Amino acid sequence: MKLLLARASLILSLLLPVYFLVAALGVKFGLWPWQVGLMKLIIQFGLPLIGFTLLLGLVALVVTLIRKPRTGWAMALVGLLIPVLALGYLASVRAKSADIPPIHDISTDIIDPPVFSDKLMAVRQSTGANPVNAMTAPMASLKAYQAPAFSKIAAKTLGQVGHENYPAVRSLTVAADASKVAAAAEAEARAQGWTVVTTDPATGVVEATAETFWFGFKDDVAVRIRANATGGSTVDVRSTSRVGLSDIGANAARIQAFLTGLKTRLAV
């Protein structure tokens, strides 16, 4: 009986990662919407499933250790460790998200940010994506942030919240001329794995869409290159998620990675 319990614990624990992979990849491949994959399958049902698997593993480990002959404890231990690791990972994500503002639109320039083209805006609207708000808009004026939970940031603008929390996300000034930077920006966008939507070297505009691996969440990116008074160029980037309230820092990290890669290409 105790061996059966240990095997059941091990099998359920081994199936646990499979369950979460299916939930995430199902969103990516269009089997169900993200609200089902993330909110229901993972958060609503996944957390209790982890808890049940953890309890089963703990019971199996105790039973296999206290009843002689002490066999099956290794299976039970593995059956316990997998949900423990899963809970640890979720706890780390939650802790990270608690320290990050619940925004999903980040720009290097918050006074005159890059704008998305009509073409890309039409795609966003057709998919029911998040609205693209003005960086100067007070958080309290935005529909998604009018609940009491957002009172601490209510008086700040969207741009201010982003700049205060991501001080490294700022405009990049380079010595190269705008046409060279535009070409390098397009190459770097492709190197980052983004799908390039628009390129216009004449106006220094590159637009692309980045897609996350697991859920296939899409974020749109606008890169703007302008010639400056010194003969060089100023690069600004805006990255905006299509769905979700908080990006858990993904857009800021994406902008920083892009600018770092661009500097390397230009040998700045």
C-alpha positions as CSV (number, residue, x, y, z in Angstrom):
1,M,0.0,0.0,0.0
2,K,2.8,2.5,0.9
3,L,4.6,1.7,-2.4
4,L,1.4,2.4,-4.3
5,L,1.1,5.7,-2.4
6,A,4.7,6.6,-3.2
7,R,4.2,5.8,-6.9
8,A,1.1,7.8,-7.0
9,S,2.9,10.8,-5.5
10,L,5.8,10.5,-7.9
11,I,3.5,10.1,-11.0
12,L,1.4,13.1,-10.0
13,S,4.4,15.2,-9.3
14,L,6.0,14.3,-12.7
15,L,2.7,15.2,-14.4
16,L,2.6,18.6,-12.6
17,P,5.1,20.3,-14.9
18,V,3.3,18.8,-17.9
19,Y,0.1,20.3,-16.8
20,F,1.6,23.8,-16.6
21,L,3.4,23.4,-19.9
22,V,0.1,22.5,-21.6
23,A,-1.7,25.4,-19.9
24,A,0.9,27.9,-21.2
25,L,1.5,26.4,-24.7
26,G,-2.2,26.1,-25.2
27,V,-2.4,29.9,-25.1
28,K,0.6,30.2,-27.5
29,F,-1.0,27.9,-30.1
30,G,-4.5,29.3,-29.8
31,L,-6.1,26.4,-28.1
32,W,-7.7,28.7,-25.5
33,P,-7.5,32.4,-24.6
34,W,-4.9,33.6,-22.1
35,Q,-7.6,34.2,-19.5
36,V,-8.3,30.5,-19.5
37,G,-4.6,29.4,-19.7
38,L,-3.2,31.8,-17.1
39,M,-6.1,32.8,-14.9
40,K,-8.0,29.5,-14.7
41,L,-5.7,26.6,-15.5
42,I,-2.7,28.0,-13.8
43,I,-3.9,30.3,-11.0
44,Q,-7.4,29.0,-10.2
45,F,-6.7,25.3,-10.7
46,G,-2.9,25.1,-10.8
47,L,-2.3,26.4,-7.3
48,P,-4.7,23.9,-5.6
49,L,-3.2,21.1,-7.7
50,I,0.3,22.0,-6.4
51,G,-1.0,22.0,-2.9
52,F,-2.6,18.6,-3.3
53,T,0.5,17.2,-4.8
54,L,2.6,18.6,-2.0
55,L,0.3,17.1,0.6
56,L,0.3,13.7,-1.1
57,G,4.1,13.7,-1.3
58,L,4.4,14.6,2.3
59,V,2.0,11.9,3.4
60,A,3.8,9.3,1.2
61,L,7.2,10.3,2.6
62,V,6.1,10.0,6.2
63,V,4.4,6.6,5.6
64,T,7.4,5.2,3.8
65,L,9.7,6.3,6.5
66,I,7.8,5.2,9.6
67,R,6.6,1.8,8.3
68,K,9.2,-1.0,7.9
69,P,10.6,-2.1,5.6
70,R,11.4,1.5,4.7
71,T,11.0,1.2,0.9
72,G,9.7,3.7,-1.6
73,W,10.9,6.8,0.3
74,A,13.0,8.0,-2.6
75,M,10.0,8.0,-4.9
76,A,8.0,9.9,-2.2
77,L,10.8,12.4,-1.7
78,V,10.9,13.2,-5.4
79,G,7.2,13.4,-5.3
80,L,7.5,16.0,-2.6
81,L,10.4,18.0,-4.0
82,I,8.7,18.8,-7.3
83,P,5.7,20.7,-5.8
84,V,8.0,22.3,-3.3
85,L,10.1,23.7,-6.1
86,A,7.0,24.8,-8.0
87,L,5.8,26.7,-4.9
88,G,9.2,28.3,-4.5
89,Y,9.2,29.5,-8.1
90,L,5.7,30.9,-7.8
91,A,6.7,32.6,-4.6
92,S,9.7,34.2,-6.3
93,V,7.5,35.5,-9.1
94,R,5.0,36.9,-6.7
95,A,7.8,38.6,-4.7
96,K,9.2,40.1,-7.8
97,S,5.8,41.4,-9.0
98,A,5.2,43.0,-5.6
99,D,8.2,45.2,-6.1
100,I,7.3,46.2,-9.7
101,P,4.6,48.7,-10.6
102,P,1.5,47.2,-12.3
103,I,2.2,48.8,-15.7
104,H,2.7,47.4,-19.1
105,D,3.8,50.4,-21.2
106,I,7.4,51.7,-21.0
107,S,9.2,54.4,-22.9
108,T,12.7,55.9,-22.8
109,D,11.1,59.3,-23.6
110,I,8.0,60.1,-21.5
111,I,7.5,63.7,-22.8
112,D,7.6,62.9,-26.5
113,P,7.5,59.1,-26.7
114,P,7.6,57.1,-29.9
115,V,4.2,56.4,-31.4
116,F,2.8,53.3,-33.1
117,S,1.8,53.5,-36.7
118,D,-1.8,53.3,-37.8
119,K,-1.0,49.9,-39.2
120,L,0.1,48.5,-35.9
121,M,-2.6,50.3,-34.0
122,A,-5.2,48.6,-36.2
123,V,-3.7,45.2,-35.4
124,R,-3.9,46.0,-31.7
125,Q,-7.5,47.1,-31.9
126,S,-8.5,44.1,-33.9
127,T,-7.1,41.8,-31.2
128,G,-8.8,43.7,-28.3
129,A,-5.4,44.8,-27.0
130,N,-4.7,47.2,-24.2
131,P,-5.2,50.8,-25.1
132,V,-2.1,52.9,-25.8
133,N,-2.3,55.7,-23.3
134,A,-0.5,59.0,-23.2
135,M,2.7,58.9,-21.1
136,T,1.5,62.2,-19.5
137,A,-1.8,60.8,-18.4
138,P,-2.3,60.6,-14.6
139,M,-2.7,57.0,-13.5
140,A,-6.0,57.9,-11.8
141,S,-7.5,59.0,-15.1
142,L,-6.8,55.5,-16.7
143,K,-9.7,53.1,-16.4
144,A,-7.6,50.1,-15.3
145,Y,-6.0,52.0,-12.4
146,Q,-9.0,53.6,-10.6
147,A,-9.3,51.0,-7.9
148,P,-8.2,51.9,-4.3
149,A,-5.3,49.4,-4.7
150,F,-3.6,51.8,-7.0
151,S,-3.9,54.9,-4.7
152,K,-0.1,55.1,-4.2
153,I,0.5,55.9,-7.9
154,A,-2.8,57.6,-8.7
155,A,-1.3,61.1,-8.7
156,K,1.7,60.2,-10.9
157,T,1.6,60.0,-14.7
158,L,2.2,56.7,-16.5
159,G,5.6,57.9,-17.7
160,Q,6.6,59.0,-14.2
161,V,5.8,55.6,-12.8
162,G,7.9,53.9,-15.5
163,H,10.9,56.2,-15.1
164,E,11.0,56.1,-11.4
165,N,11.0,52.3,-11.3
166,Y,13.3,51.7,-14.3
167,P,16.0,54.4,-14.2
168,A,18.1,52.6,-16.8
169,V,15.4,53.0,-19.4
170,R,16.4,56.3,-21.0
171,S,17.1,57.7,-24.4
172,L,20.4,56.5,-26.1
173,T,22.6,59.1,-27.8
174,V,25.2,57.8,-30.3
175,A,27.7,59.4,-32.6
176,A,26.5,57.6,-35.7
177,D,24.2,59.2,-38.2
178,A,20.5,58.4,-38.2
179,S,20.5,56.2,-41.4
180,K,23.3,54.0,-40.0
181,V,21.5,53.7,-36.6
182,A,18.2,52.9,-38.3
183,A,19.8,50.0,-40.2
184,A,21.5,48.7,-37.0
185,A,18.2,49.1,-35.1
186,E,16.4,46.9,-37.6
187,A,19.1,44.3,-37.5
188,E,19.1,44.3,-33.7
189,A,15.3,44.0,-33.6
190,R,15.6,40.8,-35.8
191,A,18.4,39.5,-33.7
192,Q,16.2,39.9,-30.6
193,G,13.7,37.6,-32.2
194,W,11.1,40.2,-32.9
195,T,8.9,40.2,-35.9
196,V,9.6,43.5,-37.8
197,V,6.4,45.2,-38.9
198,T,7.5,48.5,-40.2
199,T,10.9,49.9,-41.3
200,D,11.4,53.4,-42.6
201,P,15.0,54.5,-42.7
202,A,14.0,58.0,-44.0
203,T,12.1,58.8,-40.8
204,G,14.2,56.6,-38.5
205,V,11.3,54.3,-37.5
206,V,11.4,50.6,-36.8
207,E,8.3,48.8,-35.4
208,A,8.2,45.2,-34.3
209,T,6.3,42.7,-32.2
210,A,7.9,40.6,-29.6
211,E,6.3,37.3,-28.5
212,T,7.0,35.4,-25.3
213,F,7.9,31.8,-25.5
214,W,5.5,30.0,-23.2
215,F,2.2,31.9,-23.5
216,G,2.9,33.6,-26.8
217,F,2.0,37.0,-25.2
218,K,2.7,39.8,-27.8
219,D,4.2,43.1,-27.0
220,D,4.6,45.9,-29.6
221,V,7.8,47.9,-29.9
222,A,8.4,51.2,-31.5
223,V,12.0,52.4,-32.1
224,R,12.6,56.0,-33.2
225,I,15.9,57.4,-34.4
226,R,16.4,61.2,-34.7
227,A,19.4,63.2,-35.8
228,N,20.7,65.5,-33.1
229,A,22.5,68.8,-33.1
230,T,25.9,67.3,-32.7
231,G,25.7,65.2,-35.9
232,G,24.9,62.0,-34.0
233,S,21.5,60.4,-33.2
234,T,19.1,59.9,-30.4
235,V,17.4,56.6,-30.1
236,D,14.1,56.2,-28.2
237,V,12.1,53.0,-27.7
238,R,8.6,52.2,-26.4
239,S,7.4,48.7,-25.6
240,T,3.7,48.1,-24.8
241,S,2.0,44.8,-23.9
242,R,-1.2,43.8,-25.7
243,V,-2.7,42.0,-22.8
244,G,-2.4,42.0,-19.0
245,L,-2.1,44.7,-16.4
246,S,1.5,44.1,-15.1
247,D,4.3,43.0,-17.4
248,I,6.5,42.0,-14.4
249,G,9.3,44.1,-15.8
250,A,9.3,42.5,-19.2
251,N,9.0,45.6,-21.3
252,A,11.7,47.5,-19.5
253,A,14.0,44.5,-19.7
254,R,13.3,44.2,-23.4
255,I,14.2,47.9,-24.0
256,Q,17.4,47.6,-22.1
257,A,18.5,44.4,-23.9
258,F,17.7,46.1,-27.3
259,L,19.7,49.2,-26.5
260,T,22.6,47.2,-25.2
261,G,22.7,45.2,-28.4
262,L,22.4,48.3,-30.5
263,K,25.3,49.9,-28.7
264,T,27.4,46.8,-29.4
265,R,26.5,46.9,-33.1
266,L,27.4,50.5,-33.3
267,A,30.5,50.0,-31.1
268,V,29.5,52.9,-28.9
